[in-house]
């Protein structure tokens, strides 16, 4: 397995509050890896470190065998935060053009990638609408399209389908599978159990600890559980 992400003995404290506690984890090329845990477990803190927005108190994070944060790795990473970083006074098209230009996409290539990314999230018909007139779910979808623009090798998505209806969520996961087939590595944080089952492997996080890693089937088998939710409760000592 070609390791894309190596998290080595990472801990993070904000003052006296310990948010991450000695986490070590490898994530492989071309897999969909889910970080599963309740709100406040430390998932967002961990993925922020992976994209270089934060640094660990102890340990290190390596992406593509290079230590983060690293500016030269940014073009290989697509990131979708929990909160949408969009310009409401601009149209969706103008938002896409702005972010595409940051990634160095120009001319025909820029137009092509904008159309392809918006097709994935089924927003092509709303390209010229002001983002301030988008619903919450539409904003999430636009944020995902922006993360996909530059065809990153590693896609890091922090709760990407929150507020998105079940039918569209299904089509977005189908898009994730297609990206995976092309060799893209995808990291998804979630607290939704049925989404966890869609991942190739899961890392279960509780109170800043990585409590289990494995495929959904392995985690269920090890705990004699029929669902991921049951397995999580067993590993979490509930």
C-alpha positions as CSV (number, residue, x, y, z in Angstrom):
1,X,0.0,0.0,0.0
2,X,1.3,3.5,-0.9
3,X,0.9,5.6,2.2
4,X,-0.4,9.1,1.5
5,X,-1.0,10.3,5.1
6,X,1.1,9.4,8.1
7,X,-0.1,10.7,11.5
8,X,2.7,10.0,14.0
9,X,2.0,10.2,17.8
10,X,0.0,13.4,17.4
11,X,-1.4,15.2,20.4
12,X,-3.0,18.7,20.6
13,X,-3.8,20.8,23.5
14,X,-5.5,24.2,23.7
15,X,-4.2,25.5,27.1
16,X,-5.1,22.7,29.6
17,X,-7.7,21.1,27.3
18,X,-6.3,18.1,25.6
19,X,-8.1,17.7,22.2
20,X,-6.0,14.9,20.6
21,X,-4.2,12.3,22.5
22,X,-1.3,10.3,20.9
23,X,-2.9,9.5,17.6
24,X,-1.0,7.4,15.1
25,X,-2.5,6.4,11.7
26,X,-1.6,5.7,8.1
27,X,-4.0,6.4,5.2
28,X,-3.4,4.7,1.9
29,X,-3.6,5.9,-1.7
30,X,-7.0,5.4,-3.4
31,X,-9.0,4.7,-0.3
32,X,-12.0,6.4,1.2
33,X,-11.1,6.7,4.9
34,X,-13.7,7.8,7.4
35,X,-13.0,9.5,10.7
36,X,-16.0,8.6,12.8
37,X,-16.9,10.2,16.1
38,X,-19.4,12.4,17.9
39,X,-19.2,16.2,17.8
40,X,-16.2,17.4,19.9
41,X,-14.3,14.1,19.5
42,X,-11.4,15.9,17.8
43,X,-12.1,15.1,14.1
44,X,-12.0,18.7,12.9
45,X,-8.9,19.5,14.9
46,X,-7.1,16.5,13.2
47,X,-8.1,17.3,9.6
48,X,-7.2,21.0,10.1
49,X,-3.7,19.8,10.9
50,X,-3.6,17.6,7.8
51,X,-4.3,20.6,5.6
52,X,-1.8,22.8,7.4
53,X,-4.3,25.1,9.2
54,X,-3.1,24.0,12.6
55,X,0.0,22.2,14.1
56,X,0.2,19.5,16.7
57,X,1.5,20.1,20.2
58,X,3.4,16.8,19.9
59,X,4.1,14.5,17.0
60,X,4.0,15.1,13.3
61,X,1.7,14.8,10.2
62,X,3.3,13.7,6.9
63,X,1.5,14.0,3.6
64,X,3.1,12.5,0.5
65,X,6.1,11.9,2.8
66,X,6.5,15.6,3.6
67,X,5.9,17.2,6.9
68,X,2.9,19.5,7.2
69,X,2.3,22.4,7.1
70,X,3.9,22.8,3.6
71,X,2.9,25.3,1.0
72,X,4.1,23.3,-1.9
73,X,1.6,20.5,-1.0
74,X,-1.5,22.7,-1.2
75,X,-2.1,22.1,-4.9
76,X,-2.3,18.3,-4.2
77,X,-5.0,18.8,-1.5
78,X,-8.6,19.6,-1.8
79,X,-10.3,20.8,1.5
80,X,-13.9,21.3,2.4
81,X,-14.3,22.8,5.9
82,X,-17.3,22.4,8.1
83,X,-18.2,26.1,7.6
84,X,-18.6,27.3,4.1
85,X,-15.9,29.8,3.0
86,X,-17.9,31.4,0.2
87,X,-18.5,35.0,-1.0
88,X,-22.2,35.6,-0.7
89,X,-22.1,38.8,-2.8
90,X,-20.7,36.9,-5.7
91,X,-22.4,34.3,-8.0
92,X,-21.4,30.7,-7.8
93,X,-19.6,31.1,-11.1
94,X,-17.6,34.1,-9.7
95,X,-16.7,32.1,-6.6
96,X,-15.5,29.2,-8.7
97,X,-13.5,31.5,-11.0
98,X,-11.8,33.1,-7.9
99,X,-10.8,29.7,-6.4
100,X,-9.8,28.3,-9.8
101,X,-7.5,31.2,-10.4
102,X,-5.8,30.5,-7.0
103,X,-5.1,27.0,-8.2
104,X,-3.7,28.4,-11.5
105,X,-6.6,27.1,-13.7
106,X,-7.1,29.3,-16.7
107,X,-9.1,29.6,-20.0
108,X,-10.7,26.4,-21.4
109,X,-9.3,24.2,-18.6
110,X,-10.8,26.5,-15.9
111,X,-14.2,26.5,-17.7
112,X,-14.1,22.7,-18.1
113,X,-13.3,22.0,-14.5
114,X,-15.9,24.4,-13.2
115,X,-18.6,22.7,-15.3
116,X,-17.4,19.2,-14.2
117,X,-17.2,20.1,-10.5
118,X,-20.7,21.7,-10.6
119,X,-22.1,18.6,-12.4
120,X,-20.9,16.4,-9.6
121,X,-22.9,18.4,-7.1
122,X,-25.8,19.0,-9.5
123,X,-25.6,22.8,-9.4
124,X,-25.0,23.6,-13.1
125,X,-28.4,25.3,-13.5
126,X,-27.5,27.6,-10.5
127,X,-24.1,28.8,-11.7
128,X,-25.2,32.4,-12.2
129,X,-27.2,32.7,-8.9
130,X,-25.9,34.8,-6.1
131,X,-24.5,32.6,-3.3
132,X,-26.4,34.7,-0.8
133,X,-29.6,33.3,-2.4
134,X,-28.4,29.7,-2.0
135,X,-29.9,27.4,0.6
136,X,-27.6,25.9,3.2
137,X,-27.5,22.6,1.4
138,X,-26.6,24.3,-1.9
139,X,-23.7,26.1,-0.2
140,X,-22.4,22.8,1.1
141,X,-22.5,21.5,-2.5
142,X,-20.8,24.5,-3.9
143,X,-18.0,24.2,-1.3
144,X,-17.5,20.6,-2.4
145,X,-17.3,21.7,-6.0
146,X,-14.6,24.2,-5.1
147,X,-12.6,21.5,-3.3
148,X,-12.8,19.3,-6.4
149,X,-11.8,22.0,-8.9
150,X,-8.1,21.3,-9.2
151,X,-8.4,17.5,-9.2
152,X,-6.5,17.0,-6.0
153,X,-4.8,13.7,-5.2
154,X,-6.0,14.0,-1.6
155,X,-9.5,15.2,-0.8
156,X,-10.2,16.1,2.9
157,X,-13.9,16.7,3.6
158,X,-15.2,17.7,7.0
159,X,-18.8,16.5,7.3
160,X,-19.4,17.1,3.6
161,X,-23.0,16.0,3.4
162,X,-24.5,17.8,6.4
163,X,-27.8,19.4,5.3
164,X,-27.9,17.6,2.0
165,X,-31.0,15.5,1.2
166,X,-30.6,11.7,1.0
167,X,-31.0,11.4,-2.8
168,X,-28.3,13.9,-3.5
169,X,-26.1,12.5,-0.8
170,X,-26.3,9.1,-2.6
171,X,-25.1,10.7,-5.9
172,X,-22.3,12.6,-4.1
173,X,-21.1,9.3,-2.6
174,X,-21.2,7.8,-6.1
175,X,-19.0,10.6,-7.2
176,X,-16.6,9.8,-4.4
177,X,-16.3,6.2,-5.6
178,X,-15.5,7.4,-9.2
179,X,-12.8,9.7,-7.8
180,X,-11.4,6.8,-5.8
181,X,-11.3,4.7,-9.0
182,X,-9.1,7.4,-10.5
183,X,-6.7,7.0,-7.5
184,X,-7.9,9.9,-5.4
185,X,-7.5,9.4,-1.7
186,X,-10.5,10.7,0.3
187,X,-10.8,11.5,4.0
188,X,-14.3,12.1,5.3
189,X,-15.2,13.1,8.8
190,X,-18.7,12.1,9.9
191,X,-20.9,11.2,12.8
192,X,-23.5,9.6,10.5
193,X,-23.4,5.8,10.9
194,X,-24.7,4.8,7.5
195,X,-22.0,7.0,5.8
196,X,-19.4,5.3,7.9
197,X,-20.4,2.0,6.3
198,X,-19.7,3.4,2.9
199,X,-16.0,4.0,3.7
200,X,-13.2,1.5,2.9
201,X,-11.7,1.9,6.3
202,X,-12.7,3.8,9.5
203,X,-10.8,5.4,12.3
204,X,-13.1,5.7,15.4
205,X,-12.4,8.8,17.5
206,X,-13.7,9.5,21.0
207,X,-12.5,12.1,23.4
208,X,-9.4,12.7,21.3
209,X,-8.4,9.1,21.3
210,X,-8.2,6.8,18.2
211,X,-10.1,3.9,19.7
212,X,-10.2,1.6,16.6
213,X,-9.2,1.3,13.0
214,X,-10.4,-1.2,10.3
215,X,-12.9,-1.8,7.6
216,X,-16.5,-1.5,8.6
217,X,-16.9,-5.3,8.4
218,X,-13.7,-5.9,10.5
219,X,-14.9,-3.5,13.2
220,X,-18.3,-5.2,13.4
221,X,-16.8,-8.7,13.4
222,X,-14.3,-7.9,16.2
223,X,-17.1,-6.6,18.4
224,X,-19.7,-9.1,17.4
225,X,-21.9,-6.2,16.3
226,X,-24.4,-6.0,13.5
227,X,-24.0,-2.2,13.0
228,X,-21.2,0.3,13.1
229,X,-23.1,2.2,15.8
230,X,-23.0,-0.9,18.0
231,X,-19.3,-1.4,17.3
232,X,-18.6,2.2,18.2
233,X,-20.4,1.8,21.5
234,X,-18.4,-1.3,22.3
235,X,-15.0,0.3,21.5
236,X,-16.0,3.4,23.3
237,X,-16.9,1.4,26.5
238,X,-20.5,2.5,26.5
